[in-house]
Amino acid sequence: MKFKILEEKKALSQGLEIFLIPDKLRGVDDFEPWFYSQFSKLKYKSVHIGDMEQEFLTSSKCISEKLDILSGMLKGFEVDTIIIHAHHFQHEPKKAKRVLDALLPHVEIYIENNGFESGYGSCVSDLIQIFNDCPEFKLCLDICHIKDHENFTFDDFVLVDALRDRIKQIHFSYSSRLDKENMYAKKGYINCDPHHALWSIVGSSPSRKTKEFIRQYPVILEGVIPREDSNLAYLKKEVELLDS
């Protein structure tokens, strides 16, 4: 179990994010009691939900059952927020919000900006539209997803009041999408070429100004750790880099 590995290596820092696909949930006992106990004790606990089906919130025939299971899990985790990628609100955002309001009434929603080759949900105007339709939603800003796009900058997002004032969490990793060289391979990790990379492995760092800004919020480190790094040395360096 990855949680136990992180705990053993003292690499949990202050919290952890988990990703859940509601359609695959079978019951609250999908997680063992020890995990609920340990996860709930963390200072920062982040739960991200999603699905390959873009409109899963409004198209799934079993969404009520699955979100009811999720609600039970969130209570066990002692979590009252969830993260969902923006593209799940491209079509009928108000209908999707009504589903969440009805089935997860005490849960706050954080919208995460999209990346990779995604269209909707990647740019500032898309996010503003979602927040106009669903003003109660907050923002999880993913730095990697901003850098997936050649013409986007960090300031494009954080200098917009309508976005900056909603930021509740930051996702932190290096986007290798536009790189011409696999920096993991250069370090000897031949079979590893992640999209979400560790800054500490690629040998780069955000500006001091950027780091000062993001340290105002809970930060989730999402860079991929190569299997060969069994002592999690690069993950620990990533924490040091962020704090420097």
C-alpha positions as CSV (number, residue, x, y, z in Angstrom):
1,M,0.0,0.0,0.0
2,K,1.5,3.3,-1.1
3,F,0.2,5.1,2.0
4,K,2.2,2.8,4.3
5,I,5.3,3.3,2.1
6,L,5.0,7.0,2.4
7,E,4.4,6.8,6.1
8,E,7.4,4.5,6.6
9,K,9.7,6.8,4.7
10,K,8.4,9.9,6.5
11,A,7.3,11.3,3.2
12,L,3.7,12.1,3.9
13,S,4.6,15.6,4.8
14,Q,1.3,17.1,6.1
15,G,-1.3,15.3,3.9
16,L,-2.3,13.2,0.9
17,E,-4.6,13.3,-2.1
18,I,-6.6,10.2,-3.3
19,F,-8.4,9.8,-6.6
20,L,-11.7,8.0,-6.8
21,I,-13.9,6.9,-9.7
22,P,-17.4,6.8,-8.3
23,D,-18.6,4.2,-10.8
24,K,-16.1,1.7,-9.4
25,L,-17.0,2.2,-5.8
26,R,-18.7,-0.9,-4.2
27,G,-19.1,0.2,-0.6
28,V,-17.5,2.1,2.2
29,D,-15.5,-1.0,3.1
30,D,-13.5,-0.6,-0.1
31,F,-11.0,0.9,2.3
32,E,-10.0,-0.9,5.4
33,P,-10.6,0.7,8.9
34,W,-6.9,1.4,9.5
35,F,-6.8,3.6,6.3
36,Y,-9.8,5.6,7.4
37,S,-8.2,6.1,10.8
38,Q,-4.8,7.1,9.5
39,F,-6.1,9.3,6.6
40,S,-8.5,11.2,8.8
41,K,-5.6,12.2,11.1
42,L,-3.7,14.0,8.4
43,K,-3.7,17.8,8.5
44,Y,-4.6,18.1,4.8
45,K,-6.8,15.5,3.1
46,S,-7.7,15.9,-0.5
47,V,-10.2,13.7,-2.4
48,H,-10.5,14.0,-6.2
49,I,-13.2,12.3,-8.2
50,G,-13.6,11.8,-11.9
51,D,-14.4,9.4,-14.8
52,M,-13.5,8.8,-18.4
53,E,-17.1,9.7,-19.2
54,Q,-17.2,13.5,-19.3
55,E,-20.8,13.8,-18.2
56,F,-20.8,11.0,-15.6
57,L,-22.6,13.2,-13.1
58,T,-25.6,13.5,-15.3
59,S,-25.5,10.4,-17.5
60,S,-24.7,7.6,-15.1
61,K,-27.8,5.5,-14.1
62,C,-26.2,4.6,-10.8
63,I,-24.8,8.0,-9.8
64,S,-27.2,8.3,-6.8
65,E,-26.0,4.9,-5.4
66,K,-22.3,5.7,-6.1
67,L,-22.3,9.2,-4.6
68,D,-24.1,7.8,-1.5
69,I,-21.2,5.5,-1.1
70,L,-18.8,8.4,-1.6
71,S,-20.7,10.4,1.0
72,G,-20.1,7.6,3.5
73,M,-16.4,7.5,2.6
74,L,-16.0,11.2,3.0
75,K,-17.5,11.0,6.5
76,G,-15.0,8.3,7.4
77,F,-12.1,10.4,5.9
78,E,-13.4,13.4,7.8
79,V,-13.3,15.3,4.5
80,D,-15.9,17.9,3.4
81,T,-14.5,18.9,0.0
82,I,-14.0,17.2,-3.3
83,I,-12.1,18.1,-6.5
84,I,-13.5,17.6,-9.9
85,H,-11.9,18.6,-13.3
86,A,-13.5,21.5,-15.1
87,H,-14.4,19.6,-18.3
88,H,-17.1,17.6,-16.3
89,F,-19.0,20.9,-16.2
90,Q,-18.9,21.8,-19.9
91,H,-22.4,20.6,-20.6
92,E,-25.3,21.3,-18.3
93,P,-23.2,22.6,-15.4
94,K,-26.2,23.7,-13.4
95,K,-27.7,20.2,-13.7
96,A,-24.5,18.6,-12.6
97,K,-24.4,21.0,-9.6
98,R,-27.9,20.0,-8.7
99,V,-26.9,16.3,-8.6
100,L,-24.0,17.2,-6.3
101,D,-26.1,19.4,-4.1
102,A,-28.7,16.7,-3.7
103,L,-26.4,13.8,-3.0
104,L,-23.5,15.5,-1.3
105,P,-25.2,18.5,0.4
106,H,-22.5,19.3,2.9
107,V,-19.6,18.9,0.5
108,E,-17.8,21.9,-1.0
109,I,-16.7,21.6,-4.7
110,Y,-13.3,22.6,-5.9
111,I,-13.0,22.9,-9.7
112,E,-9.5,22.0,-11.2
113,N,-8.3,23.5,-14.4
114,N,-7.7,21.0,-17.2
115,G,-4.5,20.3,-19.0
116,F,-2.9,17.8,-21.4
117,E,-4.6,18.3,-24.8
118,S,-7.9,19.1,-23.2
119,G,-10.0,21.8,-24.7
120,Y,-12.7,23.0,-22.3
121,G,-11.7,23.9,-18.8
122,S,-8.1,24.8,-19.6
123,C,-8.4,28.5,-20.1
124,V,-9.4,31.4,-17.9
125,S,-12.7,32.2,-19.7
126,D,-13.9,28.6,-19.3
127,L,-13.3,28.6,-15.6
128,I,-15.0,32.0,-15.2
129,Q,-18.0,30.6,-17.0
130,I,-18.2,27.7,-14.6
131,F,-18.0,30.0,-11.6
132,N,-20.7,32.3,-13.1
133,D,-23.0,29.2,-13.4
134,C,-22.0,27.7,-10.1
135,P,-20.9,30.6,-7.8
136,E,-20.4,28.4,-4.7
137,F,-17.6,26.4,-6.4
138,K,-14.0,27.1,-5.5
139,L,-10.7,26.6,-7.4
140,C,-8.0,24.0,-7.3
141,L,-5.2,25.5,-9.4
142,D,-3.0,22.9,-11.2
143,I,0.4,24.5,-12.2
144,C,1.3,21.6,-14.4
145,H,-1.9,22.0,-16.4
146,I,-1.2,25.6,-17.0
147,K,2.3,24.8,-18.4
148,D,0.8,22.1,-20.6
149,H,-0.2,25.0,-22.9
150,E,2.6,26.9,-24.6
151,N,0.8,30.3,-24.5
152,F,-0.5,30.1,-20.9
153,T,1.3,31.7,-17.9
154,F,0.8,31.4,-14.2
155,D,0.0,35.1,-14.0
156,D,-2.7,34.7,-16.6
157,F,-4.7,32.9,-13.9
158,V,-3.6,34.3,-10.6
159,L,-3.9,38.0,-11.7
160,V,-7.6,37.5,-12.4
161,D,-9.6,38.4,-9.3
162,A,-12.5,36.0,-10.2
163,L,-10.0,33.1,-10.0
164,R,-7.4,34.1,-7.4
165,D,-10.1,34.8,-4.8
166,R,-11.4,31.3,-5.2
167,I,-8.2,29.4,-4.9
168,K,-8.3,26.8,-2.1
169,Q,-5.6,24.3,-3.1
170,I,-2.6,24.1,-5.5
171,H,-1.4,21.1,-7.5
172,F,2.3,21.2,-7.9
173,S,4.3,19.3,-10.6
174,Y,6.4,20.0,-13.7
175,S,4.7,19.6,-17.1
176,S,6.9,17.6,-19.5
177,R,4.3,17.8,-22.3
178,L,6.3,20.3,-24.4
179,D,9.7,19.0,-23.6
180,K,11.8,17.5,-26.4
181,E,13.9,15.4,-24.1
182,N,13.0,12.8,-21.4
183,M,14.7,14.1,-18.3
184,Y,13.8,11.0,-16.3
185,A,15.7,8.9,-18.9
186,K,18.7,11.2,-18.5
187,K,18.8,10.4,-14.8
188,G,18.8,6.7,-15.6
189,Y,15.1,6.0,-15.2
190,I,14.7,4.6,-18.7
191,N,11.1,3.3,-18.5
192,C,9.7,6.4,-16.9
193,D,8.5,9.3,-19.0
194,P,5.7,11.0,-16.9
195,H,3.6,13.9,-17.9
196,H,3.5,15.1,-14.3
197,A,7.2,15.2,-13.4
198,L,9.1,16.1,-10.3
199,W,10.9,19.5,-10.5
200,S,13.7,18.0,-8.5
201,I,14.3,15.4,-11.2
202,V,14.2,17.6,-14.2
203,G,16.5,20.1,-12.5
204,S,14.2,23.1,-12.7
205,S,12.2,25.2,-10.3
206,P,9.4,27.7,-10.4
207,S,10.4,31.3,-9.7
208,R,10.7,32.5,-6.1
209,K,7.6,34.7,-6.7
210,T,5.6,31.7,-7.8
211,K,6.7,29.6,-4.8
212,E,5.9,32.4,-2.4
213,F,2.4,32.7,-3.9
214,I,1.5,29.0,-3.8
215,R,2.8,28.5,-0.3
216,Q,-0.2,30.5,0.9
217,Y,-2.3,27.4,0.2
218,P,-2.3,23.6,0.8
219,V,-0.1,22.2,-1.9
220,I,-0.4,18.7,-3.4
221,L,2.8,17.3,-4.9
222,E,1.8,15.3,-8.0
223,G,5.1,14.6,-9.7
224,V,5.7,10.9,-10.5
225,I,8.3,9.1,-8.4
226,P,10.4,6.5,-10.3
227,R,10.1,3.0,-8.9
228,E,13.9,2.9,-8.5
229,D,13.8,5.7,-6.0
230,S,12.8,3.4,-3.2
231,N,13.9,5.8,-0.5
232,L,11.8,8.6,-2.0
233,A,14.8,10.9,-2.1
234,Y,13.5,13.0,-5.0
235,L,10.1,13.4,-3.3
236,K,11.8,14.7,-0.2
237,K,13.9,17.1,-2.4
238,E,10.6,18.3,-4.0
239,V,9.3,19.3,-0.5
240,E,12.7,21.1,0.1
241,L,12.5,22.8,-3.2
242,L,9.0,24.2,-2.5
243,D,10.1,25.4,0.9
244,S,13.3,27.1,-0.4
